[in-house]
Amino acid sequence: MGVRQAPPRSTLAYANAQRPAVLFERVFYALLAKFEHLGGGWPAPRKFRFKAKLLSLDATVIELCLGLFPWAKFRPTKGAVKLHLLLDHEGYFPVFARLTEGAVHELTVARQLRLPAASIVAFDRGYNDYRLFAAWTAQRVWFVTRQKAAAVYTVLERRVLPEHRNIRADEIIQVQVGHGPAARALTLRRVVVWNAAKQEELVLLTNHLQFGPTTIAAIYRDRWQIEIFFKELKQHLKLKTFVGTSPNALKTQIWTALIAMLLLKYLKFRAQAGLSLANLVALLRWNLFTYRELTAWLADPYAAPPPEPDPPGPPGPVQLEFTFGTASGRTELAT
């Protein structure tokens, strides 16, 4: 590419500190809109019969060294930022992301979300808030979460349980939203599921009163996909070592990782070989400078590459120069 030596680490850190991270955030959402437009969506098989959009909401903590990132104070001796994410289960790709300081609670971001009506969002009990549940119910946004152990409620109805299933209770309950004269009642549904692997009960809470209890349990079980996404993001995109230590540099690197993850997810669904994400990442690294058409490579990534075309000029090995690496290229670029 005409680069004679690797740029110093400080040069890249300075560029990340000066270039606004919002640029990469906008690229992420522009790329997301483009992928959603291609072919009318992502070619993912549907696990459920319902047509409603299924989403998962969660946040992950990215730990930092407090000595290098003093602005990211999380605990007395630890630094961190928090990545809040909304995952679309049709393709398991992120449709919303926000970076905050590590001390920002998940509910702070959840209250600012505007979810589409008739969508279903699954999340862990860290988002348990009856005022938020009441607001989503009024907006016709359905949710599935876990009930807190100390929850206070009144049972209004006990439904008939399905036979030969792991459902131990299916109840319509009522909880109190707020306190004092402004307090009001909210009707919810409580489903108790037996987890045979852990030999324990899983108590689920939802505002959807029509789905079967096994469907409610399956929705919450599929929430695990957002945990897998966080794991893949940290493992394959190396979000443990950062080039710069400023807030802008850190955000730039995380947004760049999310852009790369979006590209990888799209390539994974375009691939016809049924590659796992780990195998796709490894094969891409090995074939970065292989002369192959991308679509053909995705169809058969293990095939031998075709012979490279002969460069113009006399026979023999010829190293073509990258325009931006030559003096004329730099002049044209400056002009």
N, C-alpha and C positions, 0 to 999 in steps of 0.2 A: 504493500500500500504506500510505499515511499517513505515510511517512517524509519529513520535510521537507528533510533534507540527508543526504549520505553520512556514515556514521560514520567517525570518525578511524581511521587505520591502527593507531594505538597501542591503540585500544579492541579491535579485532579480535585484535591480537597478544596482549593481556592475556587475552582470553577463551580463545584457543587454548592459552595457557600454563597456565591454571587448570583448564580442562575436561579430564578424563582422556582420553588418546588411546585407552585400552582400550575406551571407549564406542563409538568408530567402528569399532574392530576387531570388536567383537561385532555391530554393525549389518551389517558386511560379510558375516560368516559366516551371520547370520540371513537376509539377502537371498539369499545363495547357496543356502541350504537351501530357501527359498521357490521360487526359479526352478527348482531341480531337481525339486521336487514338481509344479510346473505341467506338465501334459501328460506326466508321466513322464520328463522329461529335455529336452534341447535338440534341436530338429529339424535336426540337421546330417547331411549325407550321409556315408556311410562310404566311406573310401578303400581299406580293406583287408578281406579276406575273414574274417580271424580275429575272434572275438568278445571277445577280451581287451581290457581298458581300456588305452589308450595314453596315456602321460603324458610330459611333458618337464620336466626339472629344470635350472634355471640361476639365475644371479644377475647383477644389473646394479649398477654403481657410480653413485651420484648425487653428483656433485662439489659441494662447498660451499666458500665463502670461509673460510679458517681464521681470519681476523681477526674475522668475525662469528659463527662456530661453533667456538670454541676447544675445545669438548668433543668434537668429531668429528675428531680428529687422525687422518689417514690416512698421510701422508708428511710429511717435514720441512717442506714449504712448501704442503701441500695438505690440505684437509679433505674428508671424504666419509662417506656412509652407504651401506650395501649392502642392496638389496632381493632377498631370496631367494624364488623363485617356483616353484610346481609347476603346470603347465598341463595341463588335460584336453583332449585332441584331439577329443573329441566336443563341438564347439561352440567350441573354443579359448578357454576361459574359465579363470581361475585358481581352483584349489581349495585352495591353501595359499599363504600369504605370511608372511614374517617380515622385520622390519627390524633390522639390527645395525649396529655401527660398521663403517667401511670396512675395517679391518684383520682382521676375522673371516673366516677361510677358509671356502670353500664346503663343504668336507668336514665342518666342525664342525656345520653345520645338517643336512647329508645323513645323518649318523650318528644324528640324533635323529628322523628321519622314520619313520613306521610306514605303509608302503605296503601296499595290499591284495594278498592272495595272487593269483597268476596274472595280475597286471598287468604291463605292459611299460613301462619308463621309459628314455627316451633322454636322454643328456647328453654334454657335451664332455669332453675328457680332463683338464680341471681337477679332476674328481672321481675320477681314477684312484687306486684304493686296493684292493689285493687282499683285505685283511681285510673291507672293506665288501662286496666282490663275493662273498666266501665266505658272509657273513651273509645277504645277499639270496638267494643260491642255496639256502641251507638253508630260507629262508622261502618258497620258490617264487615269488620276484619276479624277473622276467626283465629284462635290461638290454641296451642297445646303446650303445656308446661308441666312441671312437677309441683306438687303442693308442699308447702312448708310443714314440718313436723308439728309445729305449735299452732297451726291454723285453727281458728274458731269458726264453726259453721253450724247450720241447722239443716238436717236432712228433711227434704220435702217429699221425696219419692224414691223408692227402690225398684229398679227395673229387673225384669227376668234376665238371667244370665244365659249366654249361649252354651250349648253342650260341647264337651270335649275341647274346651279352650282354656287358656291360662288366665281367664278373667275371674276375679274373686268378688268384685263389687262394681255395680254401675248405678250411681245415685245422682239425683237432682238435688242440689244443695243451695243454700242461700247464705251469703256473707254480707257483712256490713262495710259500706264504703264511707270513710270519714267518721267524725265523732260529733257529738252534740246535736243541736237542732238541725244542722245541715246534713246529718247522716242519712244514708239511703241504702236500700237493699239491692243486691245484685245476685241474679240467679245464674248459677254455673253448674257444671257437671263434674262429678268425681268418679274416676275409673281406677280401680285397683287391679294391677297386673302382677302375676307371680313370675318372678325371674328365676327360672330353674337353674341357670348357670351359677348365679350368685346366692341362690337359696334365700331370696328376700322378696318383699313386696315393693312394687313401684307404684306410687300413688300419683296419678295424673289429674290435671285440672284443665278444663276446656270450656269455652262458651258455645261450642257447636253441640246442639242437642239432638241432631238427626243421625249422624254417622254411627255405625256399629262400634261397639267397644274395641273390637279387634283392629278396626281401621284407625281408631284413635291411638292405640298402642303402636301400630306400624308407623304412623306419622312421627311419633316421638322417637322411635327407634331409628328412623332415617335421618334424624337430626345429627347423628354421629358423623355424617358426611362433612359437616363444617369443621369438626375436629380433625378429620383427615386432611381437609384443605389447609388448615393451619400447619399441620405436621409436614405436609409436602412443601409448603411455602418456606418453612424454616430449613428443611433439609436440602432441597434442591436449589434454592436461591441464596443460600448462605447468609441468612440474616443474623449473623453472630459477630461478624467483623465488619466495621464500618470505615469508609475512607475518610470522612470528615466528622468533626465533633460538634459542629454548629447545628441548631434546630433545622435550618434549611437543608443542610447537607444530609442529615439523617432522613428527613422526609423525602428528599429526592431519591435516595437509594431505596427506600421502601416502596415508593410509587413506581420506580423502575422495576422492582421485583414483581409488583402486581401486574404491570404491563407484560412482563415476560411470562408470568403465570397464565395470563389471558391468552397469549399466543400459543403457549404449550397446550392449553385446554382445547383450543380450536384445532390445532394440528392433530391432537389425539382423536378427536371425533372425525377428522377427515381421513385418518389412517384406516385402511381396510384390513390391517393385519391383527387388529385387536391388541395393540401394544398397551402395556401399563405405562403410567406416567414416568416411572423410574427408568424403564427401558427406553422410552422415547427420548428422555433427557440424555441418557448415555449414548444412544445412537446419533443424536444430533451433534454432540461434542466430537464424536469420531469422524463425522462426515461434513464438518463445517466448510472444508475446502475441496469437497468432492464435486466434480462436474456432473450434476444430475438435475433433471427437472423435478421440482418439489412434489408435484402431484404424483408423478410416476414413482418417485422414491417412497412416498407414503403408502402407495399401493403394494409395494414389495421392497421393504427397507433392507432385506437380507440379500438381495440379488447383487451380483457383481456390477460395478458401475460401467457404463459404456465408455469406449475410448474417447479421449479428449480430442477435439478438432485440431487440425494442424493450423498453427498461426500463419498469417501471411508473411511472405518473404522467403528467403533461402531455407532449405531443409536444415533441421537441427534444432536443439533446444533454444528457445527464445524466451527471455523474461520480459513480459510486457510491463511498462511503467504505469503506475497509477497517476492520473492527471494531476491530482491535488498534491502529489508528492514531488512534482517537478517545478523548476523555476518558472516555466511558462504558466503552469497551472496556478501557482501562487499569485502571479501577476494578474491573471484573468479573474481569480477570486477576489483580489484586492480591488480590481476595477469594478 
